[in-house]
Amino acid sequence: MDSRDDLLAVEEPLEIRVVLADQERTCHRLSITMRSPGHDPELACGFLLAEGIISASGDIWRVSRCDDAEAEAADNIVEVHLAPEVSFDPERFRRNVYTNSGCGVCGRESIDQLKALGGRPPEGGFRLDPKVVLALPAVLRSSQSAFSSTGGLHACGVFSTDGELDLAREDVGRHNAVDKVVGRLLLDGRLPASSKVMLVSGRASFELVHKAMTAGVSTLLAVGAPSSLAVATAKAFGMTLVGFLRDESFNVYTGRERIAAVHAAHQ
């Protein structure tokens, strides 16, 4: 049997910290996520937006690597320095932070929590041509240079309503890929992204619907299946959710009014 080298997707921990604008520059450790290195400030900012800690680019004073860490560790720590007018309650964050689908929190409580945190229906008053929808996975795949080499990364992309790719990011975690895209849009002052369509590789979970909604994205497309809670959340917030987008077909689970001339798979 012949042996040869193989290219692997890199996976390393990233610690996200918040630094307050008080006299002590108080630092709070928020989260550690396993991610593909690259675009870490975007990931951190997208995460903070989804968790309700910030709501606009003006809430961020600066984003930096950890100043007091060893050189090797500093590459895996990002500190988001909040603007002076932004308050942060670490206890409230610990109560409200979302966990994975195995956390045991029921669907109704999850949706109610999103509403309590200020979640509101995105705008997105447009209608997508089904032919445009069907073409998007190939466009996103063509932008995935790391996936082409390793086959081990997820992707998230945002598109114009006529199918032009605006921005794409890759990561070992699909939620991280979404945070990187949303973080970039946030830092560029382009939120809410009500005129954009978001596509994710793999399945659509509650977490991804939550992140898209927080960014003001009204239409989330997924190559894989949605979860029942993802569908319930999209319906509760008036979003369009598409799943099984592959080959020559897709299913519309909620918000079919934004897709021209198709019938919903579920209501």
N, C-alpha and C positions, 0 to 999 in steps of 0.2 A: 504494500500500500504506500502510495506517495504521500509525503507531508509537505505542507507549505504554510506560510504565514497567512493570517487572516486579520482583517481590520475589524475592530470592535468599537461599539459606541461607548464613549466615556461616561461614567456615572460617578459623581462625587457629591458629598454633602455640601449644602449651602446654608449657613446660618444667617437669618434675617433679624436685624436689630433696629429698634427705634431710639433715636436720641432726642430728648426734649430740649427746648430752648430755655431752660432755667439756668440759674447761676452755676449749678454743678454739672450742667450738660448730662443729666441723668440718662443712663442707657438701659433699655429693657430688651432682653432676649425674647423674641417672639416665636420663632419657628425654625426648624431644621428640615429641609426638604432634599431629597436625592434628585439631582438634576444633571444635565449635560452642561459643562462649563461654557460660558459665553452669554453675553447679554444679561449678566446678573443684575445690574441696576434696574433694568426693565422688569425682570422677574420680581424683584423686591417691591417695586412700585405698583405693579399690577396686583400683587398679593395684598398690599395694604389697601388698595382701592376696593377690592372684593370684600375685605373684612370690615369696611366702613371706617377705617382709621383716617383715611384721607378721602377727599372728594374731588379735588382739582389739582392741577400742577402747581398752583400758587401755595398749596399746603406744604410743599417741599422746599426746604431751604437749600439743601444739597444732598447728594448721594455719594458715599465714599467707601473705600475699603477700611477695615478696622485699623486705626492708627497704632494701637498698643499691642497688636498680635505679632507673633513670630511671622517671618516672611512667608513660610509655607502655609500657615493657617490663614493669613490675611487674604489669600486668594479665594478662600471659601467663606468669608464673612463680609456681608454688606451692611452698612449702617445708613439708614434713612434719617436725616436730620430734619425735624419738623420746623415749620415756620413758627415764630413766637406766638401768633394768635391761635394756633392749633392746640387743643387740649387732648390729652390721652389718658384714659383710665385703664390701667393694666388689668384690674379686676373685671371690668366690663368686657374687655377683650377675651379674657379667659372664659367668661360665661358664654360669649356669642360666637367664638371661632367655630367654623364648620369642620367636622371631621369626615372620615370616609364613609362609604355606604354601609359599613358594618358597625356604625356607632350606636345603633339602636334607637335613634331619635325618629319618631314617626313622621310620616310625610306631611300631615297637617301642621304639626309643630314647626317643621322646617320652613314651610311656606309662610306661616304666620310670623316666624322670626325674621324672614327676609322683609316682610312688610313693615315690621317694627323698626328695622334698621333703615327704613326710608326707601325700600325698593318700590319702583313705580314702572308702569308699562312703558316700554320704549315707543318711539314714534314710528318711523319707517313706513310712510305712506306711499308705497310703490308696489308694482306688480312685476314679478320676474318671469321672463320667458323660460319655459321648461328646457329649451335647447341650451340656453345659457347655463342653467343649473347643471345639466348633464355634462357639460364641458369642463366644469370647475375642478374636479378631482385630478384630471390630467394636467391642468395648469399648475396646481399645487405640487403635484408629484415632480414636475419638471424643475421646480425651484428647490427641491430637497437634495442638495449636493451630498450631505452626510449620509442620508438614507441610501443613496445610490451606492455608497461605498460600504456601508455596514448593514443595511437592512434592519436596523434596530432602533429607529427613532420615530416618534410621532411628529405631526406637524399641525400648525394652525395658520390659516391665512385669512386675510380680509380682502374683499373684492368690491369693486363698484358694481352697480346693478346691471351693467352691461358686460360683466365678466372679466374686467381688467384687474389683475392682481396688484394690490396696493402694498401689501406687507406680508411677510411670512417668516415664521420662526420654527425651529426644530428642537426637540428635547426628548429624553427618555420617558418623561411623564407628559401625558397630553395636557394635564392641568397647568404644568409649567410652561408649555408652549403657548397656551392661551394667555397666561400671565405676562409672558414676554411681549406678545403682540399688544395686549391692552396697556402694558406699561409704556411701550414706545408711543402709542397714540396719546397716552396721558402726558408724557413728557413733552410731546410736540404740541400740546394744547388742542388736540383734535377729538376730544370727547365732549358730549356724547357722540358716538359713531352711528347716528341714526340713519345715515345714507349708505351704510356699508352692510355687506353680507359676510358672515363668518363661516368658515368651513374647517372642520376638525377631522383628522384621520381617526379611525377606530370608532368606538361607540360614543353616545352622548349620555352623560350622567347628569344627575342633579347639579353637581358642582360646576360643570361646564355651562349649563343653562344659567345658573346663578352668576357666574363670572361674565357671561355675555350680556345678561340683563343689566348688571351693574355698569357696564361700559356703554349702555344705551343701544346695544345691537338688538334689532328686532327680529332678525332671521338667522337661525343657527342651522347649519347643514352638517350632517355626519355621514361618513362612509359606512359606519356600522349601525347597530341597533341602539335605540334610546331605552332608558330604563322607565319604569312606570312613574317614578317620582319626577323624572325629567319631563315627561309628558304633562303630568299634573301641574308642575311649576310653570312650564311654558304656557299652558292654558290659562292659569291664574293670572299671569302677567300680560296676556295678549300677544305673546310671541309666536312666530312661525317656527316650527320644528320639523325638520326633514331628516329621515333616516334611511339606511340601506341605499345610499346614493352610490350606485355602481353600475357598470355596464350601460344598459339603456333604460333604466328605470329607477324610481325612488318612491318612497312613501311619505306622504304629508300627514303628520299627526295632529298638528294644531296650526291655526292661522292660515288656512288655505287661501284666504282672500289676497295674500301677497304672491301667490303663484298662479299664473294665468292658465285657465282651461284644464285644470286637473281636479280629481275628486280626492277627498281626504281618505286616508286609510283608516283613521280612527277619529272619533270626536269625543 
